[in-house]
Amino acid sequence: MIRVLLVDDQPLLRSGFRALLDIEDDIEVVAEAGDGQEGLALAREHLPDIALMDIRMPVVDGIEATRRIAADPDLAGVHVVVLTNYGLDEYVLDALRAGAAGFLVKDIVPEDFVHAVRVAARGDALLAPAITRKLIDRYVTQPPEPPPGPGLDVLTDREREAVALVARGLSNDRIADRMVISPLTAKTHVNRAMTKLGARDRAQLVVLAYESGLVTPRRP
């Protein structure tokens, strides 16, 4: 059972999301919150697999709530997926850096929304296609600054190759095909890279790959 926490200051939207998720046999909405502070408290209480988090909320916004969840060892199993109406802006980039596992725009079709929850629960990076395109465009037009923390020189050549393929949006199976290795070995390379770079999940590997210059952005 995938346990979901809804954090959004609009009750009508929360009700809509709950209605979509409650009809699924493998998904359970365990709690709802109207701001980031309440959401953080409920995350600690219920330990959900997924926290669907609005960005702009009163009291504590979604970025700060995401940062606090990512920094709390007791919440290491909570994957934050940010919900936004706004497409790509500085809020989105800041939330990625804060530890968000991915993004969804609120006009997503219901089937894709439910699928996205399952993808995030597996620990895979989740970036809506429109946001991914804009993210790449941002790195094309604005040269990235080197990220803080360990550099990519801590990685082996195979780990660097795996990270580059993650940044291109490839799954572990497709990475395995490209590198001519087993899916388990591909997963091991990705997980070791995450550990060495201090990345919480695959979404942060994507950011690090672009910010470090490992991947050269190309327009879709």
C-alpha atoms as one frame of an Amber mdcrd trajectory, in Angstrom:
protein
   0.000   0.000   0.000   1.355   3.434  -1.004   0.684   5.941   1.765   0.141
   9.538   0.623   0.061  12.867   2.468  -1.658  15.788   0.699  -0.305  19.265
   1.502  -2.118  22.124  -0.244  -3.826  25.246   1.055  -6.801  24.807  -1.277
  -9.340  22.339   0.217 -11.065  21.823  -3.127  -7.841  20.686  -4.779  -7.061
  18.360  -1.890 -10.520  16.841  -2.221  -9.976  16.286  -5.929  -6.613  14.627
  -5.408  -8.037  12.445  -2.623 -10.945  11.363  -4.826  -8.527  10.272  -7.562
  -6.303   8.337  -5.166  -8.912   6.769  -2.893 -10.367   4.661  -5.702  -7.014
   2.928  -6.222  -6.565  -0.362  -4.367  -2.865   0.174  -3.760  -2.942   3.835
  -2.627  -4.144   5.301   0.672  -4.373   8.996   1.594  -3.335   8.991   5.253
  -3.670  12.721   6.021  -4.220  16.225   4.625  -2.615  19.540   5.576  -3.290
  23.152   4.603   0.247  24.501   5.058   3.822  23.294   5.208   4.149  23.381
   8.977   1.110  21.166   9.456   2.333  18.974   6.622   5.702  18.480   8.316
   4.015  17.499  11.581   1.756  15.018   9.787   4.706  13.587   7.868   6.411
  12.833  11.171   3.206  11.350  12.577   2.199   9.161   9.632   5.513   8.532
   7.797   3.905   8.503   4.335   5.671   7.171   1.265   4.711  10.270  -0.743
   4.057  13.872   0.293   2.270  15.754  -2.487   3.339  19.313  -1.690   2.092
  22.653  -2.984   4.805  25.308  -3.356   3.055  28.507  -2.310   1.342  28.102
   1.065   0.928  30.161   4.240   2.898  29.700   7.493   5.612  27.468   5.959
   5.831  27.218   2.169   6.403  24.021   0.222  10.097  24.652  -0.385  10.940
  25.044   3.292   8.744  22.079   4.219  10.544  19.995   1.592  13.922  21.121
   2.930  12.974  20.120   6.480  11.685  16.723   5.385  14.840  16.046   3.362
  17.042  17.046   6.314  15.250  14.806   8.854  16.781  11.298   9.028  13.517
   9.983  10.464  11.756  11.026   7.240  14.254   9.467   4.840  11.507   7.288
   3.366   9.256  10.238   2.502   9.427  11.275  -1.161   8.208  14.823  -1.760
   6.483  15.512  -5.066   5.829  19.192  -5.595   2.565  20.310  -7.200   2.648
  23.563  -9.079   0.480  25.736 -11.299   3.406  27.834 -12.347   5.617  25.727
 -14.604   9.323  26.288 -14.154  10.433  29.237 -12.039  12.912  29.809  -9.235
  10.525  28.131  -6.818  10.763  24.899  -8.779  14.557  24.973  -8.985  14.835
  25.809  -5.293  12.524  22.939  -4.370  14.602  20.498  -6.419  17.703  21.633
  -4.578  15.798  21.340  -1.285  15.234  17.652  -1.946  12.019  17.263  -3.937
  11.799  13.934  -5.750   9.973  15.537  -8.635   7.281  17.856  -9.916   3.795
  17.675 -11.331   1.731  20.458 -12.806  -1.780  20.607 -11.399  -3.463  20.315
 -14.789  -2.079  16.794 -15.252  -4.611  14.253 -16.521  -5.930  11.869 -13.804
  -4.334   8.698 -15.202  -0.910  10.335 -15.346  -1.365  11.722 -11.837  -2.018
   8.283 -10.348   0.844   6.749 -12.352   3.150   9.514 -11.099   2.379   8.659
  -7.482   3.389   5.070  -8.124   6.587   6.139  -9.916   7.600   8.410  -7.040
   6.846   5.689  -4.497   9.413   3.482  -6.240  11.993   6.194  -5.616  12.347
   7.199  -9.252  12.799  10.821 -10.289   9.579  12.391 -11.468   9.635  15.475
 -13.650   6.646  16.431 -15.772   7.721  16.625 -19.437   6.881  20.329 -19.716
   8.998  21.111 -16.648  11.845  18.922 -17.867  11.969  20.842 -21.149  12.002
  24.161 -19.324  14.616  22.898 -16.882  16.899  22.017 -19.780  16.193  25.357
 -21.446  17.163  27.121 -18.221  20.520  25.387 -18.152  21.029  26.132 -21.854
  20.458  29.862 -21.415  22.042  30.285 -17.980  25.413  28.626 -17.372  25.217
  26.661 -14.105  27.310  27.370 -11.064  29.278  24.484  -9.558  27.196  22.849
  -6.805  28.441  22.708  -3.203  29.526  19.412  -1.720  31.520  16.526  -3.193
  32.585  16.891  -6.814  32.089  14.275  -9.481  35.710  13.227  -9.158  34.615
  10.972  -6.275  32.796   8.787  -8.810  34.213   5.956 -10.866  33.994   6.226
 -14.653  31.070   3.791 -14.719  29.240   5.704 -11.990  29.701   8.949 -13.913
  28.333   7.284 -17.023  25.303   6.033 -15.082  24.644   9.490 -13.617  24.788
  11.053 -17.077  22.195   8.564 -18.313  19.971   9.244 -15.300  20.135  12.923
 -16.221  18.954  12.008 -19.727  15.864  10.454 -18.176  16.759   6.777 -18.624
  15.405   4.077 -16.313  17.713   1.487 -14.746  16.718  -1.036 -17.431  17.587
   1.374 -20.234  20.834   2.373 -18.488  21.711  -1.314 -18.315  21.104  -1.668
 -22.054  23.257   1.365 -22.882  26.099   0.294 -20.586  25.781  -3.424 -21.486
  25.382  -4.479 -17.871  22.604  -6.040 -15.803  19.783  -3.863 -14.383  20.978
  -4.759 -10.884  24.482  -3.501 -11.660  23.017  -0.331 -13.165  21.000   0.234
 -10.009  24.135  -0.337  -7.919  26.084   2.278  -9.904  23.257   4.808  -9.474
  22.852   4.120  -5.752  26.585   4.382  -5.092  26.718   7.685  -6.977  23.827
   9.003  -4.897  25.619   8.007  -1.688  28.956   9.546  -2.715  27.347  12.811
  -3.880  24.955  13.097  -0.965  21.956  13.031  -3.322  18.665  12.104  -1.698
  17.198  10.644  -4.891  17.461  10.497  -8.669  15.961  13.960  -9.106  18.894
  15.467  -7.251  21.287  13.450  -9.404  19.718  15.134 -12.430  20.319  18.580
 -10.931  23.901  17.721  -9.970  24.631  16.362 -13.441  23.545  19.608 -15.096
  25.054  21.936 -12.498  28.413  20.160 -12.577  28.566  20.202 -16.366  28.641
  16.408 -16.622  25.673  16.640 -18.974  25.554  19.248 -21.706  21.967  20.453
 -22.063  20.380  19.992 -25.416  17.050  21.284 -26.481  14.342  18.689 -27.049
